[in-house]
Amino acid sequence: MSNLTSGGIGRILAGEPSFECTVLIKNIKSLNAQGGAVRYRLVISDGARDIQAMLATQLHPMIESTEIQIGSC
């Protein structure tokens, strides 16, 4: 597994421009949105902080192809 960027989530949330970090996908949950569309909620960790995020619908193929999966960095 790659080394996580401790504190990376805080830097992203603070709006640091052009910042890239390595995070861990801790959980993925599919949700039924209005109109029957599927949305994915992710729990993401940088080793110091966990956050929840909704995955953009354009990135759903990454879930379906398992490019993004629980435990991936």
ABEGO torsion letter per residue (X at the ends): XBBBBBGAAAAAAAGBBGBBBBBBBABBBBBBBBGGBBBBBBBBBAGABBBBBBBBAAAAAAAAAGABBBGBX
